[in-house]
Amino acid sequence: MEALALEHKPKMIIGGFSAYSQVCDWARMREIADKVGAYFFVDMAHVAGLIAAGVYPNPVPHAHVVTTTTHKTLAGPRGGLILLAKAKTFTRS
């Protein structure tokens, strides 16, 4: 992933999955995003319940933006969450 990011210089790196049996290294993904000047965005909908239970790594300290649903692994009513690292992190440019 790092080699591709260095080659293509994306504006955003997206982490997340629906069927992946390994543990994501959120810190490493953020490191790569920082290296190429990209935002790091994580969709944690499919593992939010595991994160809330403390059995899967939390991407929130590492990502610029994290999204999730409330009705999948959190087993709540239909809805969604958008979490931002800092509001001033983002510009309209």
C-alpha positions in Angstrom: 0.0 0.0 0.0 2.8 2.4 0.8 4.5 1.9 -2.6 1.2 2.6 -4.3 0.5 5.7 -2.2 4.0 7.1 -2.9 3.5 6.5 -6.6 0.0 7.9 -7.0 -0.1 10.5 -4.2 -3.8 10.2 -3.3 -5.6 12.9 -1.5 -7.3 10.4 0.7 -6.6 6.9 1.9 -9.7 4.9 2.9 -9.6 2.0 5.4 -12.4 -0.3 6.1 -13.8 -3.6 5.0 -16.8 -6.0 5.2 -15.0 -9.3 5.1 -11.4 -9.3 6.2 -10.1 -11.8 8.7 -6.9 -9.8 9.7 -6.4 -6.9 12.1 -6.0 -3.5 10.4 -2.9 -1.5 11.4 -4.6 1.9 11.6 -1.4 3.6 12.9 0.6 2.4 9.9 -2.1 3.4 7.5 -2.1 6.9 9.1 1.7 7.0 8.8 1.4 6.3 5.1 -1.3 8.9 4.6 0.8 11.5 6.4 3.8 10.6 4.3 2.0 11.5 1.1 -0.1 14.4 2.5 -3.4 12.5 2.3 -6.4 12.4 4.6 -7.0 9.1 6.3 -10.7 8.0 6.3 -12.0 4.9 8.0 -15.4 3.2 7.6 -15.7 1.0 10.7 -19.3 -0.1 10.4 -18.6 -3.8 10.2 -16.3 -3.8 13.3 -17.8 -1.0 15.4 -19.2 -3.5 17.9 -15.9 -5.2 18.3 -14.2 -1.9 18.8 -16.8 -0.8 21.4 -16.2 -4.1 23.2 -12.4 -3.5 23.2 -11.5 -6.6 21.2 -10.5 -4.8 18.0 -8.2 -1.8 17.5 -9.9 1.6 17.5 -9.2 3.7 14.4 -10.5 7.0 16.0 -7.1 8.1 17.4 -5.5 7.6 14.0 -8.0 8.7 11.3 -9.0 12.2 10.2 -12.5 11.0 9.7 -14.3 7.8 10.9 -17.8 6.8 9.9 -20.0 3.9 11.2 -23.6 2.8 11.3 -25.5 2.2 14.5 -27.5 -0.7 13.3 -25.0 -3.3 12.2 -22.6 -4.6 14.9 -23.7 -1.9 17.4 -27.2 -3.4 17.2 -29.0 -0.1 17.6 -31.6 1.7 15.6 -30.8 2.6 12.0 -28.5 5.6 11.9 -24.9 6.7 11.4 -22.1 8.6 13.0 -19.4 10.8 11.5 -16.4 11.4 13.8 -13.8 14.1 13.0 -10.3 14.5 14.5 -10.5 18.3 14.5 -12.9 20.6 12.7 -10.1 22.9 11.7 -8.3 20.0 10.0 -10.4 20.4 6.9 -10.6 23.2 4.3 -12.8 23.8 1.3 -9.8 23.8 -1.1 
